[in-house]
């Protein structure tokens, strides 16, 4: 069983039993040909659909697909995700972050957040220059910035706290 959310608006239940796909408990028939690893052609109810995988995040189980040049964002949950949710373990597995530390010695080129700012997982926080390369440090989880512990243009050591949550 797969629960698919489309564009944070629509929810669908898919399941494959005995080689037959079902949508909301009803059999669906379609033909599909793989054009390349990121593109498929689907024929359903005498209608043609070109489906391209634009972005796929395996860890977060999200996809961006383009169907006949229309972009959709998908989030997919399987039976194991449902079980973790039922047991209340999905919240326990989310990362609790208390601070962001410098992964290497370097120079703070830019600070992209302010104290009190709400941030989402993946948001850029700080640009750190190390070994003549710019490194963008991103948030590993949702949170709120309590304190920015460094200033722009300051040299930092590996392990030094840059931002507190």
C-alpha positions in Angstrom: 0.0 0.0 0.0 1.3 3.4 -1.0 -0.2 6.7 0.2 0.6 9.4 -2.4 0.1 13.2 -1.7 0.1 15.4 -4.8 0.9 19.1 -4.4 -0.1 19.0 -0.7 -3.8 19.0 -2.0 -4.8 15.5 -3.1 -4.3 12.1 -1.4 -4.5 8.7 -3.2 -4.0 5.1 -2.0 -2.3 2.8 -4.5 -1.7 -0.9 -4.0 -0.4 -3.7 -6.2 -2.0 -7.0 -5.5 -1.3 -10.1 -7.6 0.3 -8.0 -10.3 -2.7 -5.6 -10.6 -2.5 -1.9 -9.6 -5.4 -0.6 -7.6 -6.3 3.1 -7.0 -8.6 3.6 -4.0 -9.4 -0.1 -4.0 -10.4 -0.3 -7.7 -8.4 -2.0 -10.4 -6.7 0.4 -12.9 -5.4 -0.7 -16.3 -2.7 1.1 -18.2 0.2 0.4 -20.5 3.7 1.8 -19.7 6.9 2.0 -21.7 10.2 3.2 -20.2 11.8 5.7 -22.6 14.9 6.2 -20.4 15.5 5.9 -16.6 13.8 9.2 -15.9 11.1 9.2 -18.6 8.1 6.9 -19.2 5.2 6.9 -21.6 1.8 5.9 -20.2 -1.3 5.0 -22.1 -4.5 4.9 -20.1 -8.1 5.1 -21.3 -6.9 5.9 -24.8 -5.0 8.9 -23.5 -1.3 9.4 -23.8 0.9 10.8 -20.9 4.6 11.6 -21.0 6.0 11.4 -17.5 9.4 12.7 -16.6 11.0 12.4 -13.1 12.5 15.9 -12.5 13.7 15.4 -9.0 13.7 12.3 -6.7 14.7 12.5 -3.0 14.9 8.9 -1.8 15.5 9.8 1.9 12.5 12.0 2.1 10.4 9.9 -0.3 9.5 12.9 -2.5 9.4 13.3 -6.2 8.8 16.1 -8.7 7.3 14.8 -11.9 6.3 16.5 -15.1 3.2 15.0 -16.8 2.6 16.4 -20.3 4.6 19.5 -19.2 2.7 20.1 -16.0 4.9 19.9 -12.8 3.6 18.0 -9.8 5.2 17.5 -6.3 4.6 14.0 -4.8 5.2 12.7 -1.3 5.0 8.9 -1.0 4.4 6.8 2.2 4.5 3.1 2.3 3.2 0.5 4.8 6.3 0.9 7.0 5.8 4.7 7.3 2.1 4.0 8.3 3.3 1.5 10.9 5.8 4.0 12.4 3.1 6.7 12.5 0.7 4.3 14.3 3.3 3.4 16.9 4.2 7.1 17.3 7.8 6.5 16.2 7.7 8.9 13.3 8.0 11.9 15.6 10.7 10.2 17.6 12.8 9.6 14.5 12.8 13.3 13.5 16.0 15.1 14.2 16.3 17.3 17.2 19.0 19.9 16.5 20.4 22.2 19.2 23.1 23.8 17.2 25.1 24.0 13.9 28.9 23.5 14.2 31.6 24.3 11.8 32.5 21.1 9.9 36.0 22.4 9.2 38.1 25.4 9.9 37.3 28.4 7.7 36.0 31.9 7.3 32.4 33.0 7.6 31.6 34.6 4.3 27.9 35.3 4.9 25.2 34.6 7.5 21.8 34.0 5.8 19.6 33.8 8.9 18.8 36.1 11.9 18.0 35.4 15.5 14.3 34.5 16.0 13.9 33.3 12.4 12.0 30.1 11.7 13.8 27.8 9.4 12.9 24.6 7.5 15.0 21.6 6.9 17.3 22.3 3.9 17.3 26.1 4.3 20.7 27.7 3.8 22.1 29.1 7.0 25.7 30.1 6.6 28.3 30.3 3.8 31.7 29.1 5.1 34.9 29.4 3.0 37.3 26.6 3.6 40.3 25.6 1.4 39.3 28.3 -1.2 35.8 26.7 -1.6 32.5 28.1 -0.5 30.4 25.7 1.5 26.7 26.4 2.2 25.7 24.9 5.5 22.0 23.9 5.5 19.6 23.1 8.3 19.2 19.4 9.0 15.8 20.0 10.5 13.0 22.5 11.1 13.6 24.9 14.0 14.0 28.5 15.2 17.3 30.3 15.4 18.0 31.2 19.1 21.4 32.7 18.6 23.9 33.4 15.8 27.2 32.8 17.5 29.5 34.2 14.8 29.9 37.3 12.7 30.5 37.7 9.0 34.3 37.8 8.2 35.3 35.8 11.3 37.6 32.8 11.2 36.2 29.7 12.9 37.6 26.4 14.0 36.3 22.9 13.4 33.5 22.1 15.8 32.9 25.7 16.8 29.2 26.5 17.3 27.9 28.8 14.6 24.1 28.8 15.2 22.1 27.7 18.2 18.5 26.5 18.0 
